[in-house]
């Protein structure tokens, strides 16, 4: 009787040990497999190994962000390449975070989830960086190209006659808005990377009353001299 009880206990222990070994082996074989329900930058990478997941993110997220940004003004296009802007998508870091999220919980909960087709439901945000200094430098360059000072109308005397110089409307680039628009284009994989320069017209100053009086006085004296 005692021998039979011993055999039963031994069998139960063997089953438990084999079961534990099996669970451990299964969990170890999936230690670098991304769990179901995990996305990165909106891209589904469920069930993938790190290398394959990173390749997919490089193709669908990083590659589109390597496009050149074009800023159009007055039939001209100014460009800022992704290389100069130092655009970088951290797909390796995103994949690492996805694997870490997939390994949360204990060995039993992970194995149960995998065997029953459960999901983690983890969304890894897009991690992209760029050089703000490069964007600011580009915007400053455009400002030098576009900005034009407004010019007031003037009246002068030359060769015994009156010469009038018409006023001229100036142009001013909104540098802050341009930098903001470029920044948005650089981090959105679905953006077309094409912008219109935010330029405002600057009107000439209104001629002062004293200036008008001086002009009328000059005109009157000239007319009297002619008489």
Biotite code that builds the C-alpha atoms (Angstrom):
import biotite.structure as struc

atoms = struc.array([
    struc.Atom([0.000, 0.000, 0.000], chain_id="A", res_id=1, res_name="UNK", atom_name="CA", element="C"),
    struc.Atom([2.788, 2.355, 0.940], chain_id="A", res_id=2, res_name="UNK", atom_name="CA", element="C"),
    struc.Atom([4.652, 1.433, -2.212], chain_id="A", res_id=3, res_name="UNK", atom_name="CA", element="C"),
    struc.Atom([1.600, 2.192, -4.357], chain_id="A", res_id=4, res_name="UNK", atom_name="CA", element="C"),
    struc.Atom([1.149, 5.599, -2.716], chain_id="A", res_id=5, res_name="UNK", atom_name="CA", element="C"),
    struc.Atom([4.792, 6.351, -3.292], chain_id="A", res_id=6, res_name="UNK", atom_name="CA", element="C"),
    struc.Atom([4.446, 5.481, -6.975], chain_id="A", res_id=7, res_name="UNK", atom_name="CA", element="C"),
    struc.Atom([1.408, 7.747, -7.349], chain_id="A", res_id=8, res_name="UNK", atom_name="CA", element="C"),
    struc.Atom([3.199, 10.642, -5.690], chain_id="A", res_id=9, res_name="UNK", atom_name="CA", element="C"),
    struc.Atom([6.272, 10.055, -7.827], chain_id="A", res_id=10, res_name="UNK", atom_name="CA", element="C"),
    struc.Atom([4.159, 10.088, -10.997], chain_id="A", res_id=11, res_name="UNK", atom_name="CA", element="C"),
    struc.Atom([2.425, 13.289, -9.958], chain_id="A", res_id=12, res_name="UNK", atom_name="CA", element="C"),
    struc.Atom([5.748, 14.944, -9.208], chain_id="A", res_id=13, res_name="UNK", atom_name="CA", element="C"),
    struc.Atom([7.115, 13.785, -12.562], chain_id="A", res_id=14, res_name="UNK", atom_name="CA", element="C"),
    struc.Atom([4.083, 15.266, -14.347], chain_id="A", res_id=15, res_name="UNK", atom_name="CA", element="C"),
    struc.Atom([4.484, 18.512, -12.504], chain_id="A", res_id=16, res_name="UNK", atom_name="CA", element="C"),
    struc.Atom([8.212, 18.658, -13.272], chain_id="A", res_id=17, res_name="UNK", atom_name="CA", element="C"),
    struc.Atom([7.670, 17.816, -16.917], chain_id="A", res_id=18, res_name="UNK", atom_name="CA", element="C"),
    struc.Atom([4.889, 20.386, -17.090], chain_id="A", res_id=19, res_name="UNK", atom_name="CA", element="C"),
    struc.Atom([7.093, 23.036, -15.533], chain_id="A", res_id=20, res_name="UNK", atom_name="CA", element="C"),
    struc.Atom([9.920, 22.184, -17.903], chain_id="A", res_id=21, res_name="UNK", atom_name="CA", element="C"),
    struc.Atom([7.533, 22.354, -20.824], chain_id="A", res_id=22, res_name="UNK", atom_name="CA", element="C"),
    struc.Atom([6.160, 25.724, -19.747], chain_id="A", res_id=23, res_name="UNK", atom_name="CA", element="C"),
    struc.Atom([9.679, 27.068, -19.251], chain_id="A", res_id=24, res_name="UNK", atom_name="CA", element="C"),
    struc.Atom([10.808, 25.768, -22.643], chain_id="A", res_id=25, res_name="UNK", atom_name="CA", element="C"),
    struc.Atom([7.759, 27.264, -24.375], chain_id="A", res_id=26, res_name="UNK", atom_name="CA", element="C"),
    struc.Atom([8.218, 30.629, -22.652], chain_id="A", res_id=27, res_name="UNK", atom_name="CA", element="C"),
    struc.Atom([11.925, 30.686, -23.499], chain_id="A", res_id=28, res_name="UNK", atom_name="CA", element="C"),
    struc.Atom([11.222, 29.944, -27.152], chain_id="A", res_id=29, res_name="UNK", atom_name="CA", element="C"),
    struc.Atom([8.969, 33.018, -27.284], chain_id="A", res_id=30, res_name="UNK", atom_name="CA", element="C"),
    struc.Atom([11.146, 35.383, -25.282], chain_id="A", res_id=31, res_name="UNK", atom_name="CA", element="C"),
    struc.Atom([11.921, 37.583, -28.298], chain_id="A", res_id=32, res_name="UNK", atom_name="CA", element="C"),
    struc.Atom([8.578, 37.253, -30.055], chain_id="A", res_id=33, res_name="UNK", atom_name="CA", element="C"),
    struc.Atom([6.337, 40.310, -29.970], chain_id="A", res_id=34, res_name="UNK", atom_name="CA", element="C"),
    struc.Atom([2.944, 39.524, -28.461], chain_id="A", res_id=35, res_name="UNK", atom_name="CA", element="C"),
    struc.Atom([-0.394, 39.844, -30.224], chain_id="A", res_id=36, res_name="UNK", atom_name="CA", element="C"),
    struc.Atom([-1.993, 43.273, -30.042], chain_id="A", res_id=37, res_name="UNK", atom_name="CA", element="C"),
    struc.Atom([1.266, 45.252, -30.068], chain_id="A", res_id=38, res_name="UNK", atom_name="CA", element="C"),
    struc.Atom([1.608, 48.149, -32.517], chain_id="A", res_id=39, res_name="UNK", atom_name="CA", element="C"),
    struc.Atom([4.424, 50.668, -33.036], chain_id="A", res_id=40, res_name="UNK", atom_name="CA", element="C"),
    struc.Atom([3.726, 54.028, -34.625], chain_id="A", res_id=41, res_name="UNK", atom_name="CA", element="C"),
    struc.Atom([0.362, 52.618, -35.696], chain_id="A", res_id=42, res_name="UNK", atom_name="CA", element="C"),
    struc.Atom([1.988, 49.631, -37.449], chain_id="A", res_id=43, res_name="UNK", atom_name="CA", element="C"),
    struc.Atom([0.982, 46.117, -36.347], chain_id="A", res_id=44, res_name="UNK", atom_name="CA", element="C"),
    struc.Atom([4.077, 44.078, -35.416], chain_id="A", res_id=45, res_name="UNK", atom_name="CA", element="C"),
    struc.Atom([2.292, 41.223, -33.602], chain_id="A", res_id=46, res_name="UNK", atom_name="CA", element="C"),
    struc.Atom([4.028, 37.843, -33.633], chain_id="A", res_id=47, res_name="UNK", atom_name="CA", element="C"),
    struc.Atom([7.214, 39.195, -35.234], chain_id="A", res_id=48, res_name="UNK", atom_name="CA", element="C"),
    struc.Atom([10.829, 38.771, -34.230], chain_id="A", res_id=49, res_name="UNK", atom_name="CA", element="C"),
    struc.Atom([12.791, 41.975, -33.469], chain_id="A", res_id=50, res_name="UNK", atom_name="CA", element="C"),
    struc.Atom([14.775, 41.994, -36.715], chain_id="A", res_id=51, res_name="UNK", atom_name="CA", element="C"),
    struc.Atom([11.699, 41.550, -38.894], chain_id="A", res_id=52, res_name="UNK", atom_name="CA", element="C"),
    struc.Atom([9.712, 44.079, -36.861], chain_id="A", res_id=53, res_name="UNK", atom_name="CA", element="C"),
    struc.Atom([12.437, 46.718, -37.198], chain_id="A", res_id=54, res_name="UNK", atom_name="CA", element="C"),
    struc.Atom([12.692, 46.131, -40.940], chain_id="A", res_id=55, res_name="UNK", atom_name="CA", element="C"),
    struc.Atom([8.933, 46.670, -41.244], chain_id="A", res_id=56, res_name="UNK", atom_name="CA", element="C"),
    struc.Atom([9.083, 49.892, -39.220], chain_id="A", res_id=57, res_name="UNK", atom_name="CA", element="C"),
    struc.Atom([12.064, 51.135, -41.235], chain_id="A", res_id=58, res_name="UNK", atom_name="CA", element="C"),
    struc.Atom([10.115, 50.521, -44.422], chain_id="A", res_id=59, res_name="UNK", atom_name="CA", element="C"),
    struc.Atom([6.750, 51.940, -43.377], chain_id="A", res_id=60, res_name="UNK", atom_name="CA", element="C"),
    struc.Atom([7.753, 54.688, -40.913], chain_id="A", res_id=61, res_name="UNK", atom_name="CA", element="C"),
    struc.Atom([11.382, 55.717, -41.319], chain_id="A", res_id=62, res_name="UNK", atom_name="CA", element="C"),
    struc.Atom([11.557, 55.700, -45.123], chain_id="A", res_id=63, res_name="UNK", atom_name="CA", element="C"),
    struc.Atom([8.623, 58.114, -45.703], chain_id="A", res_id=64, res_name="UNK", atom_name="CA", element="C"),
    struc.Atom([10.202, 60.581, -43.263], chain_id="A", res_id=65, res_name="UNK", atom_name="CA", element="C"),
    struc.Atom([13.375, 60.771, -45.322], chain_id="A", res_id=66, res_name="UNK", atom_name="CA", element="C"),
    struc.Atom([11.665, 62.947, -47.932], chain_id="A", res_id=67, res_name="UNK", atom_name="CA", element="C"),
    struc.Atom([12.791, 66.506, -48.640], chain_id="A", res_id=68, res_name="UNK", atom_name="CA", element="C"),
    struc.Atom([10.639, 69.365, -47.359], chain_id="A", res_id=69, res_name="UNK", atom_name="CA", element="C"),
    struc.Atom([9.858, 71.960, -50.049], chain_id="A", res_id=70, res_name="UNK", atom_name="CA", element="C"),
    struc.Atom([8.792, 75.508, -49.216], chain_id="A", res_id=71, res_name="UNK", atom_name="CA", element="C"),
    struc.Atom([7.282, 77.452, -52.118], chain_id="A", res_id=72, res_name="UNK", atom_name="CA", element="C"),
    struc.Atom([7.229, 81.222, -52.581], chain_id="A", res_id=73, res_name="UNK", atom_name="CA", element="C"),
    struc.Atom([6.829, 83.338, -55.724], chain_id="A", res_id=74, res_name="UNK", atom_name="CA", element="C"),
    struc.Atom([7.375, 80.488, -58.201], chain_id="A", res_id=75, res_name="UNK", atom_name="CA", element="C"),
    struc.Atom([10.504, 79.362, -56.348], chain_id="A", res_id=76, res_name="UNK", atom_name="CA", element="C"),
    struc.Atom([11.020, 76.308, -54.162], chain_id="A", res_id=77, res_name="UNK", atom_name="CA", element="C"),
    struc.Atom([13.413, 76.146, -51.246], chain_id="A", res_id=78, res_name="UNK", atom_name="CA", element="C"),
    struc.Atom([14.313, 72.705, -49.949], chain_id="A", res_id=79, res_name="UNK", atom_name="CA", element="C"),
    struc.Atom([15.396, 71.207, -46.656], chain_id="A", res_id=80, res_name="UNK", atom_name="CA", element="C"),
    struc.Atom([16.593, 67.616, -46.974], chain_id="A", res_id=81, res_name="UNK", atom_name="CA", element="C"),
    struc.Atom([16.010, 65.034, -44.265], chain_id="A", res_id=82, res_name="UNK", atom_name="CA", element="C"),
    struc.Atom([19.772, 64.634, -44.037], chain_id="A", res_id=83, res_name="UNK", atom_name="CA", element="C"),
    struc.Atom([20.308, 68.320, -43.246], chain_id="A", res_id=84, res_name="UNK", atom_name="CA", element="C"),
    struc.Atom([17.388, 68.267, -40.825], chain_id="A", res_id=85, res_name="UNK", atom_name="CA", element="C"),
    struc.Atom([18.948, 65.172, -39.195], chain_id="A", res_id=86, res_name="UNK", atom_name="CA", element="C"),
    struc.Atom([15.666, 63.279, -39.142], chain_id="A", res_id=87, res_name="UNK", atom_name="CA", element="C"),
    struc.Atom([15.947, 60.001, -37.215], chain_id="A", res_id=88, res_name="UNK", atom_name="CA", element="C"),
    struc.Atom([13.277, 57.431, -36.377], chain_id="A", res_id=89, res_name="UNK", atom_name="CA", element="C"),
    struc.Atom([14.275, 55.240, -33.430], chain_id="A", res_id=90, res_name="UNK", atom_name="CA", element="C"),
    struc.Atom([12.815, 52.009, -34.766], chain_id="A", res_id=91, res_name="UNK", atom_name="CA", element="C"),
    struc.Atom([15.285, 49.937, -32.723], chain_id="A", res_id=92, res_name="UNK", atom_name="CA", element="C"),
    struc.Atom([14.114, 51.564, -29.508], chain_id="A", res_id=93, res_name="UNK", atom_name="CA", element="C"),
    struc.Atom([10.473, 51.118, -30.483], chain_id="A", res_id=94, res_name="UNK", atom_name="CA", element="C"),
    struc.Atom([11.007, 47.403, -31.121], chain_id="A", res_id=95, res_name="UNK", atom_name="CA", element="C"),
    struc.Atom([12.836, 47.011, -27.803], chain_id="A", res_id=96, res_name="UNK", atom_name="CA", element="C"),
    struc.Atom([9.891, 48.607, -26.006], chain_id="A", res_id=97, res_name="UNK", atom_name="CA", element="C"),
    struc.Atom([7.518, 46.264, -27.856], chain_id="A", res_id=98, res_name="UNK", atom_name="CA", element="C"),
    struc.Atom([9.471, 43.179, -26.751], chain_id="A", res_id=99, res_name="UNK", atom_name="CA", element="C"),
    struc.Atom([9.622, 44.468, -23.163], chain_id="A", res_id=100, res_name="UNK", atom_name="CA", element="C"),
    struc.Atom([5.848, 44.995, -23.146], chain_id="A", res_id=101, res_name="UNK", atom_name="CA", element="C"),
    struc.Atom([5.385, 41.463, -24.506], chain_id="A", res_id=102, res_name="UNK", atom_name="CA", element="C"),
    struc.Atom([7.387, 39.953, -21.607], chain_id="A", res_id=103, res_name="UNK", atom_name="CA", element="C"),
    struc.Atom([5.380, 41.573, -18.834], chain_id="A", res_id=104, res_name="UNK", atom_name="CA", element="C"),
    struc.Atom([3.709, 39.260, -16.319], chain_id="A", res_id=105, res_name="UNK", atom_name="CA", element="C"),
    struc.Atom([4.980, 35.908, -15.023], chain_id="A", res_id=106, res_name="UNK", atom_name="CA", element="C"),
    struc.Atom([5.867, 32.746, -16.869], chain_id="A", res_id=107, res_name="UNK", atom_name="CA", element="C"),
    struc.Atom([2.458, 31.183, -16.289], chain_id="A", res_id=108, res_name="UNK", atom_name="CA", element="C"),
    struc.Atom([0.443, 34.217, -17.398], chain_id="A", res_id=109, res_name="UNK", atom_name="CA", element="C"),
    struc.Atom([2.602, 34.679, -20.498], chain_id="A", res_id=110, res_name="UNK", atom_name="CA", element="C"),
    struc.Atom([2.321, 31.021, -21.516], chain_id="A", res_id=111, res_name="UNK", atom_name="CA", element="C"),
    struc.Atom([-1.423, 30.959, -20.887], chain_id="A", res_id=112, res_name="UNK", atom_name="CA", element="C"),
    struc.Atom([-1.861, 34.108, -22.960], chain_id="A", res_id=113, res_name="UNK", atom_name="CA", element="C"),
    struc.Atom([0.149, 32.692, -25.852], chain_id="A", res_id=114, res_name="UNK", atom_name="CA", element="C"),
    struc.Atom([-1.616, 29.330, -25.848], chain_id="A", res_id=115, res_name="UNK", atom_name="CA", element="C"),
    struc.Atom([-5.083, 30.862, -25.669], chain_id="A", res_id=116, res_name="UNK", atom_name="CA", element="C"),
    struc.Atom([-4.417, 33.555, -28.293], chain_id="A", res_id=117, res_name="UNK", atom_name="CA", element="C"),
    struc.Atom([-4.622, 36.434, -25.837], chain_id="A", res_id=118, res_name="UNK", atom_name="CA", element="C"),
    struc.Atom([-3.382, 39.965, -26.599], chain_id="A", res_id=119, res_name="UNK", atom_name="CA", element="C"),
    struc.Atom([-1.314, 42.600, -24.801], chain_id="A", res_id=120, res_name="UNK", atom_name="CA", element="C"),
    struc.Atom([-2.971, 45.671, -26.371], chain_id="A", res_id=121, res_name="UNK", atom_name="CA", element="C"),
    struc.Atom([0.100, 47.899, -26.281], chain_id="A", res_id=122, res_name="UNK", atom_name="CA", element="C"),
    struc.Atom([0.586, 50.892, -28.591], chain_id="A", res_id=123, res_name="UNK", atom_name="CA", element="C"),
    struc.Atom([4.186, 52.105, -28.905], chain_id="A", res_id=124, res_name="UNK", atom_name="CA", element="C"),
    struc.Atom([4.314, 55.782, -30.011], chain_id="A", res_id=125, res_name="UNK", atom_name="CA", element="C"),
    struc.Atom([6.381, 56.924, -32.960], chain_id="A", res_id=126, res_name="UNK", atom_name="CA", element="C"),
    struc.Atom([9.802, 58.104, -31.752], chain_id="A", res_id=127, res_name="UNK", atom_name="CA", element="C"),
    struc.Atom([11.283, 60.584, -34.232], chain_id="A", res_id=128, res_name="UNK", atom_name="CA", element="C"),
    struc.Atom([13.805, 63.365, -33.725], chain_id="A", res_id=129, res_name="UNK", atom_name="CA", element="C"),
    struc.Atom([15.259, 66.166, -35.845], chain_id="A", res_id=130, res_name="UNK", atom_name="CA", element="C"),
    struc.Atom([17.619, 69.125, -35.482], chain_id="A", res_id=131, res_name="UNK", atom_name="CA", element="C"),
    struc.Atom([15.756, 72.233, -34.347], chain_id="A", res_id=132, res_name="UNK", atom_name="CA", element="C"),
    struc.Atom([18.937, 74.173, -35.037], chain_id="A", res_id=133, res_name="UNK", atom_name="CA", element="C"),
    struc.Atom([18.924, 73.046, -38.683], chain_id="A", res_id=134, res_name="UNK", atom_name="CA", element="C"),
    struc.Atom([15.269, 74.055, -39.073], chain_id="A", res_id=135, res_name="UNK", atom_name="CA", element="C"),
    struc.Atom([15.942, 77.467, -37.525], chain_id="A", res_id=136, res_name="UNK", atom_name="CA", element="C"),
    struc.Atom([18.935, 77.986, -39.837], chain_id="A", res_id=137, res_name="UNK", atom_name="CA", element="C"),
    struc.Atom([16.843, 77.091, -42.888], chain_id="A", res_id=138, res_name="UNK", atom_name="CA", element="C"),
    struc.Atom([14.056, 79.484, -41.844], chain_id="A", res_id=139, res_name="UNK", atom_name="CA", element="C"),
    struc.Atom([16.596, 82.256, -41.303], chain_id="A", res_id=140, res_name="UNK", atom_name="CA", element="C"),
    struc.Atom([18.000, 81.677, -44.778], chain_id="A", res_id=141, res_name="UNK", atom_name="CA", element="C"),
    struc.Atom([14.530, 82.042, -46.304], chain_id="A", res_id=142, res_name="UNK", atom_name="CA", element="C"),
    struc.Atom([13.936, 85.179, -44.299], chain_id="A", res_id=143, res_name="UNK", atom_name="CA", element="C"),
    struc.Atom([16.977, 86.813, -45.886], chain_id="A", res_id=144, res_name="UNK", atom_name="CA", element="C"),
    struc.Atom([15.740, 85.801, -49.330], chain_id="A", res_id=145, res_name="UNK", atom_name="CA", element="C"),
    struc.Atom([12.133, 86.913, -48.874], chain_id="A", res_id=146, res_name="UNK", atom_name="CA", element="C"),
    struc.Atom([12.001, 89.867, -46.484], chain_id="A", res_id=147, res_name="UNK", atom_name="CA", element="C"),
    struc.Atom([11.713, 93.215, -48.276], chain_id="A", res_id=148, res_name="UNK", atom_name="CA", element="C"),
    struc.Atom([11.323, 96.537, -46.509], chain_id="A", res_id=149, res_name="UNK", atom_name="CA", element="C"),
    struc.Atom([8.312, 98.689, -47.361], chain_id="A", res_id=150, res_name="UNK", atom_name="CA", element="C"),
    struc.Atom([9.120, 102.009, -49.073], chain_id="A", res_id=151, res_name="UNK", atom_name="CA", element="C"),
    struc.Atom([7.179, 105.222, -48.597], chain_id="A", res_id=152, res_name="UNK", atom_name="CA", element="C"),
    struc.Atom([6.295, 107.463, -51.519], chain_id="A", res_id=153, res_name="UNK", atom_name="CA", element="C"),
    struc.Atom([8.650, 110.436, -51.748], chain_id="A", res_id=154, res_name="UNK", atom_name="CA", element="C"),
    struc.Atom([8.897, 113.660, -53.714], chain_id="A", res_id=155, res_name="UNK", atom_name="CA", element="C"),
    struc.Atom([12.223, 115.207, -54.604], chain_id="A", res_id=156, res_name="UNK", atom_name="CA", element="C"),
    struc.Atom([13.715, 117.870, -56.783], chain_id="A", res_id=157, res_name="UNK", atom_name="CA", element="C"),
    struc.Atom([16.139, 117.100, -59.547], chain_id="A", res_id=158, res_name="UNK", atom_name="CA", element="C"),
    struc.Atom([17.112, 119.141, -62.624], chain_id="A", res_id=159, res_name="UNK", atom_name="CA", element="C"),
    struc.Atom([14.713, 121.927, -61.720], chain_id="A", res_id=160, res_name="UNK", atom_name="CA", element="C"),
    struc.Atom([11.687, 119.635, -61.649], chain_id="A", res_id=161, res_name="UNK", atom_name="CA", element="C"),
    struc.Atom([9.732, 117.543, -59.192], chain_id="A", res_id=162, res_name="UNK", atom_name="CA", element="C"),
    struc.Atom([10.241, 113.785, -59.185], chain_id="A", res_id=163, res_name="UNK", atom_name="CA", element="C"),
    struc.Atom([7.858, 111.428, -57.421], chain_id="A", res_id=164, res_name="UNK", atom_name="CA", element="C"),
    struc.Atom([8.915, 107.967, -56.247], chain_id="A", res_id=165, res_name="UNK", atom_name="CA", element="C"),
    struc.Atom([5.973, 105.640, -55.712], chain_id="A", res_id=166, res_name="UNK", atom_name="CA", element="C"),
    struc.Atom([5.566, 103.642, -52.522], chain_id="A", res_id=167, res_name="UNK", atom_name="CA", element="C"),
    struc.Atom([6.385, 99.955, -52.449], chain_id="A", res_id=168, res_name="UNK", atom_name="CA", element="C"),
    struc.Atom([4.731, 97.227, -50.390], chain_id="A", res_id=169, res_name="UNK", atom_name="CA", element="C"),
    struc.Atom([7.187, 95.157, -48.343], chain_id="A", res_id=170, res_name="UNK", atom_name="CA", element="C"),
    struc.Atom([7.251, 91.439, -47.499], chain_id="A", res_id=171, res_name="UNK", atom_name="CA", element="C"),
    struc.Atom([7.856, 89.725, -44.187], chain_id="A", res_id=172, res_name="UNK", atom_name="CA", element="C"),
    struc.Atom([8.270, 86.008, -43.595], chain_id="A", res_id=173, res_name="UNK", atom_name="CA", element="C"),
    struc.Atom([6.608, 84.647, -40.448], chain_id="A", res_id=174, res_name="UNK", atom_name="CA", element="C"),
    struc.Atom([9.648, 82.725, -39.234], chain_id="A", res_id=175, res_name="UNK", atom_name="CA", element="C"),
    struc.Atom([7.956, 81.270, -36.146], chain_id="A", res_id=176, res_name="UNK", atom_name="CA", element="C"),
    struc.Atom([5.055, 79.873, -38.179], chain_id="A", res_id=177, res_name="UNK", atom_name="CA", element="C"),
    struc.Atom([7.406, 78.470, -40.820], chain_id="A", res_id=178, res_name="UNK", atom_name="CA", element="C"),
    struc.Atom([9.488, 76.638, -38.223], chain_id="A", res_id=179, res_name="UNK", atom_name="CA", element="C"),
    struc.Atom([6.327, 75.189, -36.696], chain_id="A", res_id=180, res_name="UNK", atom_name="CA", element="C"),
    struc.Atom([4.994, 74.012, -40.084], chain_id="A", res_id=181, res_name="UNK", atom_name="CA", element="C"),
    struc.Atom([8.318, 72.414, -41.020], chain_id="A", res_id=182, res_name="UNK", atom_name="CA", element="C"),
    struc.Atom([8.517, 70.639, -37.661], chain_id="A", res_id=183, res_name="UNK", atom_name="CA", element="C"),
    struc.Atom([5.095, 69.097, -38.243], chain_id="A", res_id=184, res_name="UNK", atom_name="CA", element="C"),
    struc.Atom([6.054, 67.904, -41.719], chain_id="A", res_id=185, res_name="UNK", atom_name="CA", element="C"),
    struc.Atom([9.257, 66.281, -40.437], chain_id="A", res_id=186, res_name="UNK", atom_name="CA", element="C"),
    struc.Atom([7.498, 64.035, -37.902], chain_id="A", res_id=187, res_name="UNK", atom_name="CA", element="C"),
    struc.Atom([4.428, 62.962, -39.895], chain_id="A", res_id=188, res_name="UNK", atom_name="CA", element="C"),
    struc.Atom([4.990, 60.000, -42.191], chain_id="A", res_id=189, res_name="UNK", atom_name="CA", element="C"),
    struc.Atom([1.768, 60.762, -44.105], chain_id="A", res_id=190, res_name="UNK", atom_name="CA", element="C"),
    struc.Atom([2.656, 64.428, -44.766], chain_id="A", res_id=191, res_name="UNK", atom_name="CA", element="C"),
    struc.Atom([3.414, 65.482, -48.348], chain_id="A", res_id=192, res_name="UNK", atom_name="CA", element="C"),
    struc.Atom([6.375, 67.625, -47.198], chain_id="A", res_id=193, res_name="UNK", atom_name="CA", element="C"),
    struc.Atom([5.232, 70.591, -49.285], chain_id="A", res_id=194, res_name="UNK", atom_name="CA", element="C"),
    struc.Atom([4.558, 74.035, -47.807], chain_id="A", res_id=195, res_name="UNK", atom_name="CA", element="C"),
    struc.Atom([3.746, 77.561, -48.883], chain_id="A", res_id=196, res_name="UNK", atom_name="CA", element="C"),
    struc.Atom([5.898, 80.162, -47.157], chain_id="A", res_id=197, res_name="UNK", atom_name="CA", element="C"),
    struc.Atom([3.805, 82.145, -44.618], chain_id="A", res_id=198, res_name="UNK", atom_name="CA", element="C"),
    struc.Atom([4.529, 85.650, -45.924], chain_id="A", res_id=199, res_name="UNK", atom_name="CA", element="C"),
    struc.Atom([2.746, 88.840, -44.924], chain_id="A", res_id=200, res_name="UNK", atom_name="CA", element="C"),
    struc.Atom([2.597, 92.089, -46.888], chain_id="A", res_id=201, res_name="UNK", atom_name="CA", element="C"),
    struc.Atom([3.914, 95.182, -45.143], chain_id="A", res_id=202, res_name="UNK", atom_name="CA", element="C"),
    struc.Atom([2.246, 98.409, -46.219], chain_id="A", res_id=203, res_name="UNK", atom_name="CA", element="C"),
    struc.Atom([4.213, 101.671, -46.440], chain_id="A", res_id=204, res_name="UNK", atom_name="CA", element="C"),
    struc.Atom([3.711, 104.209, -43.683], chain_id="A", res_id=205, res_name="UNK", atom_name="CA", element="C"),
    struc.Atom([0.985, 106.779, -44.206], chain_id="A", res_id=206, res_name="UNK", atom_name="CA", element="C"),
    struc.Atom([2.420, 110.161, -45.191], chain_id="A", res_id=207, res_name="UNK", atom_name="CA", element="C"),
    struc.Atom([2.258, 112.550, -42.229], chain_id="A", res_id=208, res_name="UNK", atom_name="CA", element="C"),
    struc.Atom([0.285, 115.832, -42.341], chain_id="A", res_id=209, res_name="UNK", atom_name="CA", element="C"),
    struc.Atom([3.447, 117.889, -42.057], chain_id="A", res_id=210, res_name="UNK", atom_name="CA", element="C"),
    struc.Atom([4.915, 116.094, -45.027], chain_id="A", res_id=211, res_name="UNK", atom_name="CA", element="C"),
    struc.Atom([1.774, 116.776, -47.051], chain_id="A", res_id=212, res_name="UNK", atom_name="CA", element="C"),
    struc.Atom([1.902, 120.453, -46.089], chain_id="A", res_id=213, res_name="UNK", atom_name="CA", element="C"),
    struc.Atom([5.549, 120.636, -47.105], chain_id="A", res_id=214, res_name="UNK", atom_name="CA", element="C"),
    struc.Atom([4.705, 119.018, -50.410], chain_id="A", res_id=215, res_name="UNK", atom_name="CA", element="C"),
    struc.Atom([1.853, 121.473, -51.061], chain_id="A", res_id=216, res_name="UNK", atom_name="CA", element="C"),
    struc.Atom([4.070, 124.435, -50.117], chain_id="A", res_id=217, res_name="UNK", atom_name="CA", element="C"),
    struc.Atom([6.791, 123.234, -52.468], chain_id="A", res_id=218, res_name="UNK", atom_name="CA", element="C"),
    struc.Atom([4.278, 122.785, -55.258], chain_id="A", res_id=219, res_name="UNK", atom_name="CA", element="C"),
    struc.Atom([2.847, 126.317, -54.676], chain_id="A", res_id=220, res_name="UNK", atom_name="CA", element="C"),
    struc.Atom([6.253, 127.977, -54.741], chain_id="A", res_id=221, res_name="UNK", atom_name="CA", element="C"),
    struc.Atom([7.123, 126.147, -57.893], chain_id="A", res_id=222, res_name="UNK", atom_name="CA", element="C"),
    struc.Atom([3.911, 127.312, -59.521], chain_id="A", res_id=223, res_name="UNK", atom_name="CA", element="C"),
    struc.Atom([4.509, 130.924, -58.442], chain_id="A", res_id=224, res_name="UNK", atom_name="CA", element="C"),
    struc.Atom([8.001, 130.848, -59.858], chain_id="A", res_id=225, res_name="UNK", atom_name="CA", element="C"),
    struc.Atom([6.659, 129.599, -63.140], chain_id="A", res_id=226, res_name="UNK", atom_name="CA", element="C"),
    struc.Atom([4.163, 132.495, -63.289], chain_id="A", res_id=227, res_name="UNK", atom_name="CA", element="C"),
])
